[in-house]
Amino acid sequence: MTFLKENRYYRIAFDFVNNQFLAIDAADENKFAFGITIEQAIDTLVRQ
């Protein structure tokens, strides 16, 4: 599923090994960010 925040489309995944959420830029999969919460992962991705 793809979401939108601040004109950026992203996807969310969960890393079970590290117990962290992963936000991935839908336009460029090389841009991604981890966070303990979904919100933290998204905010970190948007700031890149």
Backbone torsions as a table, in degrees:
resi	resn	phi	psi	omega
1	MET	NA	139.2	-178.7
2	THR	-110.6	136.4	-178.3
3	PHE	-118.5	168.0	-179.5
4	LEU	-130.8	132.7	173.2
5	LYS	-147.2	127.8	177.7
6	GLU	49.6	50.7	177.6
7	ASN	60.4	26.9	177.0
8	ARG	-129.6	124.0	176.1
9	TYR	-86.2	140.3	-177.9
10	TYR	-147.8	162.6	174.9
11	ARG	-121.1	155.8	179.1
12	ILE	-117.4	137.6	174.7
13	ALA	-136.7	166.9	177.1
14	PHE	-124.9	127.8	177.6
15	ASP	-91.0	105.6	-177.2
16	PHE	-71.1	-26.6	-179.4
17	VAL	-68.3	-45.7	-177.2
18	ASN	-100.1	-1.7	-179.0
19	ASN	53.7	49.7	178.8
20	GLN	-134.7	152.7	173.9
21	PHE	-85.3	151.8	-179.2
22	LEU	-127.8	122.9	174.7
23	ALA	-104.1	126.5	-175.7
24	ILE	-119.5	129.2	176.8
25	ASP	-66.8	123.5	-177.3
26	ALA	-68.5	-26.8	-179.4
27	ALA	-82.9	-27.5	-177.5
28	ASP	-144.7	100.0	-175.9
29	GLU	-68.2	-8.3	175.1
30	ASN	-77.6	-12.3	176.1
31	LYS	-101.0	117.8	-180.0
32	PHE	-152.1	164.1	-179.8
33	ALA	-149.2	145.4	177.4
34	PHE	-102.5	156.4	174.6
35	GLY	-163.1	154.8	177.8
36	ILE	-68.7	-32.2	175.8
37	THR	-117.5	162.7	176.6
38	ILE	-59.9	-45.0	-178.5
39	GLU	-59.7	-41.2	-179.9
40	GLN	-65.5	-41.5	178.8
41	ALA	-64.1	-42.8	179.7
42	ILE	-65.6	-47.1	-179.5
43	ASP	-60.5	-40.2	178.6
44	THR	-66.1	-40.1	178.3
45	LEU	-65.1	-43.6	-177.4
46	VAL	-64.9	-33.3	-178.8
47	ARG	-74.7	-14.5	-178.4
48	GLN	-70.0	NA	NA
